[in-house]
Amino acid sequence: MPHPAKTNFLLDARREIREHGVMVDPFLATDPDGPVFGFNLACAWPFPAPAAGFYSPIAERLAALDSAVYVYPEWETHVTILTFVNFGLHKRPEPERLAQLQSLLNPVRALIRPLLERPAFELVLEPPVLTRKAAILPITDATGAIAHIRHSIGAAVAADKGLHAELVRGGLNVPGIIHSTIMRFKREPNDLPKLLADFDQVAATTEPFPLAIDELLLTTETKPYMRAGDIVDRFPLAPAGGES
């Protein structure tokens, strides 16, 4: 049976949609390819081949829901562990501000590198869930690896007062859940009740799928939602069961 907290989340999400509708994404609606700048600690960008095979038929079914939806192509799939600089706060940044934000990459890289010397781990992609803003794949992390990484980096950043202040100004954020966003709304759906019913069919016929994580990535984001960006650094993880 579903965990009570998950059941409550699903019920709350659906009630909000029924009462208030969905939220049209301002970037996808008006300027999906406009330049932005952010950077994140992420993994599975994009999903590795086995997970991409799991995701592909889900994406096809979601894309058929309504012309109002934007479904992430496979190359855009990812899991954000921690956002250091939030792209949403830096749309078409001026050159001076862009340079300031980019200058934070090296101190962050140096700070997090020793904290990421750890074993590989496995996540589990769960069936999709729809919220007002997006459809997500909730992720189960039985080993607690993501929580540990978030806690250790958060504490290290907080201890560096100067860097912490600059990152807070840039939009530092630790997500409250582990998930992968896979769909957003470009405009209001044509038939919301039908979309909800059809989405529920997709979710009901999706089984959990394992996602092996053997490296973490420091990534820039230069178009919204990782539509463009670069891998600034890779942090390979030790084979599971090996030395941490």
Buried (B, 14 or more C-beta within 10 A) or exposed (E): EEEEEBEEBBEEBBEBBEEEEBBBBEBBBEBBEEBBBBBBBBBBBBBBEEBBEBBEEBBEBBBEBBEBBBBBEBEBBBBBBBBBBBBBBBBEBEEEEBEBBBEBBEBBBEBBEEBBEBBBBBBBBBBBBBBBBBBBBBBBBEEEBBEBBBEBBBEBBEEBEEBBEBBEEBBBBBEEEBBBBBBBBBBEBEEBEEBBEBBEEBBEEBEBBEBBBBEBBBBBBBBBBBBBBEEBBEBEBEEBEEEE
